[in-house]
Amino acid sequence: MASFGNILFSGRSGSKYRFHVWPLETRFKPLAGVYFITRRVFENRNYRLASHEGVYIGQTSNLAAVFESSALLERFRKHGANCICVCPIADEGQRLATEQDLLASNRTPCND
């Protein structure tokens, strides 16, 4: 599957994090990172401008295992999720800090 490009998400700290945007059905190799499940919508189809509404923010040491639970995937889909945005980060401490920074400034219904 082809990537939809990149997007920047901001944390409460003011830090900006670059994520690669993929279709929700994408299957990944074992890769550590922070992921942001979103609903990608087009506000202006003439210019193909998309925006992303947050659904869930998480971190993992293995992106290949994120959707092993079909219940979790269905929960995301109930909120209209259609993308997984990935920021590769190998260091666990950095992943946890990034996840918390993003959660502090982004409302995501599946994290509530």
Secondary structure, DSSP 4 states (H G I P E B T S, - for coil): ----EEEEEE-TTS-EEEEEEEETT----S--EEEEEEEEEEEETTTTEEEEEEEEEEEES-GGGTTS-HHHHHHHHHTT--EEEEEE---HHHHHHHHHHHHHH---TTT-
